Amino acid sequence: MTEESLANNPGATPQTNPGAGQQQIQVPIIDTDMQSIYVNFFRVTGNPDEVLMDFGVYSQVIGPNGPEPVHLKHRLIMNYVTAKKLAEVLRVVVQRHEQVFGYVEVDPNRRLRYNPQATAPPLG
């Protein structure tokens, strides 16, 4: 399966040798009940069998008693095979975005000092 088809259908299982008598199956996807959420904070934990990813929104508001707490409201639980597939698809999606729009700086201290159209982060 190509990187493009993996990115377009992240739940798909790549066929390692589809020409050797293996039949490629398209699994139908029903997304009519899907809900969209926004997150800017995540926590990842795991156990021997699953990866647990908790998601929420961090307001970044610092009040007189300190920063507002992050309220985690969503949890994804998946096995390590699915987590590895997800990691690869995310890598490809971010790589394509950076090829078009430039490097995505994750350090907020460097984000404002650096040209977003650059192909790599500045040294130093």
Secondary structure, 3 states (H helix, E strand, C coil): CCHHHHHHCCCCCCCCCCCCCCCCCCCCCCCCCCCCCCCCEEEEEECCCEEEEEEEECCCCEECCEECCCEEEEEEEEEHHHHHHHHHHHHHHHHHHHHHHCCCCCCHHHHCCCCCCCCCCCCC
